[in-house]
Amino acid sequence: MKTRHLRRYACIGTVLAIGPLAGCSSSDGAAEPPRSEASSSRSAQESASPKASAPAFTTPSECDGLQLKGGETLAGSALSNCLVAALKAYGSGTESVLSGDESGTSQFVFGDDPALSGSMTGPEGEKSYVFKGDDEWIKTPGLGKWVKGDANSTDPQEQLVAATGKLYRALADPAVTARMIASAPEWTVEAERPVLSLENGENVEAWRIANKKPYTYLGAAVREHILWFGDDFTPYGGQAESSAGGVMTTTTQHFYDLGKPVTIEPPE
């Protein structure tokens, strides 16, 4: 792989640690509007679809004590624990990510045997990844084939995949979002409840929860971080505006089809 590809992946990993996915394209610093957050007008609320298609879900005990009420202040650590418990309760799902000039979709298994599979497409083409347990496989235009990472290999491609694979886990790994949430001490539940249009065609009314003050996560400054939760603390995703290395990026993430079975196998 050429040096420029290594530099690109390093850049992606650095900024992606700020959110499930972030690009390295430059920005004028202005926040991008959410991709599919609509105002909570009466007509929008009336169009919101119920979660009839979602599997049965019981709010985890880890969410007890967190009140979804406009003006409430929530502790970051407690909110993070709630998110992790909710995702474990669902066990699997799909997420879409839009960041800078890259976008993609991933499926994930969340729990004791985590796995992640998906791809991101941008100016350099499609980059696919499969993570299962501690193993990583990546396929990019530069690699031209699936390569399994091996930090102890003498093959430079396998070494590179082993290194960047850990970074790519931040592309769409919900655990990264949970760690970010815990990094902000306080969050505010906003009174406005927007309607989100998810990529599976479902419209959901969500509570909008935002960080009270900017915070730092793995060396990057997060100016604004918004989370969307349902009444039962079903996580619908978030949006983070962050800066690392002088690059400002807005990343939007949506969770959907939570609880639907997902099978992730190593690539052939």
GIFEN-V129669 format. One record per backbone hydrogen bond with DSSP energy under -0.5 kcal/mol. CO is the residue of the C=O (numbers start at 1). NH is the residue of the N-H. Records with the same first field share a line. If there is no record, write none. Layout:
# GIFEN-V129669
CO: NH ; NH
This chain:
# GIFEN-V129669
2: 5 ; 6
3: 7
4: 8
5: 9
6: 10
7: 11
8: 12
9: 13
10: 14
11: 15
12: 16
13: 17
15: 18 ; 19
16: 19
36: 38 ; 197
38: 195
39: 41
41: 45
42: 46
43: 47
44: 48
45: 48
50: 52
51: 54
60: 63
61: 64
63: 66
65: 67
66: 68
67: 69
69: 72
72: 189
74: 187
75: 79
76: 80
77: 81
78: 82
79: 83
80: 84
81: 85
82: 86
83: 87
84: 88
85: 89
86: 90
87: 91
91: 110
92: 259
93: 108
94: 256
95: 106
96: 254
97: 104
98: 252
99: 102
102: 99
103: 121
104: 97
105: 119
106: 95
107: 117
108: 93
109: 111 ; 115
111: 114
114: 133
115: 109
116: 131
117: 107
118: 129
119: 105
120: 127
121: 103
122: 125
125: 122
126: 128
127: 120
128: 139
129: 118
130: 137
131: 116
132: 135
135: 132
136: 149
137: 130
138: 147
139: 128
140: 144
147: 138
150: 153
154: 156
155: 159
156: 160
157: 161
158: 150 ; 162
159: 163
160: 164
161: 165
162: 166
163: 167
164: 168
165: 169
167: 170
168: 171 ; 172
169: 173
172: 174
173: 176 ; 177
174: 178
175: 179
176: 180
177: 181
178: 182
179: 183
180: 183 ; 184
181: 184
183: 185
185: 76
186: 212
187: 74
188: 190 ; 210
189: 71
192: 194 ; 208
194: 196 ; 206
195: 38
196: 198 ; 204
198: 201
202: 198
203: 49
204: 196
207: 209 ; 229
208: 190
209: 227
210: 188
215: 222
217: 220
220: 217 ; 222
221: 223 ; 243
222: 215
224: 241
225: 211
226: 239
227: 209
228: 236 ; 237
229: 207
230: 233
234: 230
236: 255
237: 228
238: 253
239: 226
240: 242 ; 251
241: 223 ; 224
242: 249
243: 221
244: 247
246: 248
247: 244
249: 242 ; 251
250: 100
251: 240
252: 98
253: 238
254: 96
256: 94
257: 260
258: 55
262: 264
263: 265
